[in-house]
Amino acid sequence: MHPYPQIGVFLRCTGPAGDAYFILADQTRNAIEPRLRAALEPGAMMEWGTSHHPGMTDIAAIMAAPLPWDDAACDWHIAWLLQIGAVWWNGFAFLAEEHNDNKGGAAP
């Protein structure tokens, strides 16, 4: 069970396109996951696999976000989300670039 409330950065995959993307990500998990985990702060968790949402697969970084949600907490949450989001963007963007290199066209 996760601590609540929480904030997180999610790559949530669903449907045929989402399943295909998750398969690509899962095939490169050994390269991507260590970078994602290294960016997490103490107390943050990472999940990779089946979502608790029916029909969806998640790759998620989750951190407890205890109350109070005042201005200081908001600033900290935003900074964490931007930091993790940047690492995730860099971690997953190469999948589209790899698709372009292999197919010679734009990523779908």
Number of C-alpha atoms within 10 A of each C-alpha: 3 9 10 11 10 14 17 19 17 17 15 18 21 16 11 9 11 15 16 13 18 22 13 15 19 16 11 14 14 10 12 17 17 11 14 18 15 10 17 18 11 7 8 15 15 17 13 16 14 14 15 9 10 8 11 15 22 19 21 19 23 20 24 15 17 12 10 9 11 8 9 9 14 13 12 11 18 12 12 19 18 12 13 21 18 12 19 22 10 14 19 16 11 12 16 15 15 12 15 14 12 9 10 10 10 10 12 7
